[in-house]
Amino acid sequence: MQGRSGDLFGTLLPWLGGLLAVAFVGVLLMAWTRRMAVGKRGTTDEGFGLEQLQRMMERGEISPEEFDRARRKMIDRVKASALASRSAPPSGKGR
């Protein structure tokens, strides 16, 4: 009996090790793919705000009227987002 279970363990051990290695590589690949996707998306509009708009106006790339219009749109978007998050129903987590 002892020899038979030892043979089974010796036969399964390489397969289990291989399965764990494939799972580990898969997790690493998924993490790398997610990081690349989020990184590319985040670089397009990350950090654009009123300072950049003001610099554009100072360089003459946009007029003061365009600056005011864009500033108002940004402020309205932030207000709408704040109102939406306040009026959202509780998620029910932690109950």
C-alpha positions in Angstrom: 0.0 0.0 0.0 2.8 2.4 1.0 4.6 2.0 -2.3 1.5 2.5 -4.4 0.6 5.8 -2.9 4.2 7.0 -3.2 4.1 6.2 -6.9 0.8 8.1 -7.3 2.3 11.2 -5.6 5.5 10.9 -7.6 3.4 10.7 -10.8 1.1 13.7 -9.9 3.8 16.0 -8.5 5.2 17.1 -11.9 1.7 17.7 -13.2 0.7 19.7 -10.2 3.9 21.8 -10.5 3.3 22.4 -14.2 -0.3 23.4 -13.5 0.8 25.9 -10.8 3.5 27.3 -13.2 0.9 27.8 -16.0 -1.5 29.5 -13.5 1.2 31.8 -12.2 2.3 32.8 -15.8 -1.4 33.4 -16.6 -1.9 35.7 -13.6 1.3 37.6 -14.5 0.1 38.0 -18.1 -3.3 39.3 -17.0 -1.7 41.8 -14.7 0.7 43.0 -17.3 -2.1 43.3 -19.9 -4.3 45.3 -17.5 -1.5 47.6 -16.5 -0.8 48.3 -20.2 -4.5 49.0 -21.0 -5.0 51.3 -18.0 -1.7 53.1 -18.6 -2.6 53.9 -22.2 -6.0 55.1 -21.3 -4.8 57.2 -18.4 -2.2 59.1 -20.4 -4.7 60.7 -22.8 -6.5 63.0 -20.4 -4.7 62.5 -17.1 -4.1 65.7 -15.2 -5.8 68.0 -17.7 -7.3 70.8 -15.7 -7.7 74.5 -15.1 -3.9 75.1 -15.0 -3.5 73.7 -18.4 -6.4 75.7 -19.8 -4.9 78.9 -18.2 -1.5 78.1 -19.8 -3.1 77.6 -23.2 -4.8 81.0 -22.8 -1.5 82.7 -21.8 0.2 81.2 -24.8 -2.6 82.5 -27.0 -3.8 79.0 -28.0 -7.3 79.8 -26.8 -9.1 83.1 -26.3 -10.3 84.3 -22.9 -13.9 83.6 -23.9 -12.9 80.0 -24.8 -11.1 79.7 -21.5 -14.2 80.9 -19.6 -16.5 78.5 -21.5 -14.2 75.5 -20.9 -13.8 76.5 -17.3 -17.6 76.6 -16.8 -18.0 73.2 -18.5 -15.4 71.7 -16.2 -17.0 73.2 -13.1 -20.5 72.0 -14.2 -19.1 68.5 -14.8 -17.6 68.3 -11.3 -20.8 69.6 -9.8 -22.9 67.1 -11.7 -20.5 64.3 -10.6 -20.7 65.4 -7.0 -24.5 65.5 -7.0 -24.7 62.1 -8.7 -22.4 60.6 -6.1 -24.4 62.1 -3.2 -27.8 61.1 -4.6 -26.6 57.5 -5.5 -28.3 54.9 -3.3 -26.0 53.1 -0.8 -24.4 50.0 -2.2 -25.5 47.9 0.7 -21.9 46.7 1.5 -21.0 46.3 5.1 -24.5 45.3 6.2 
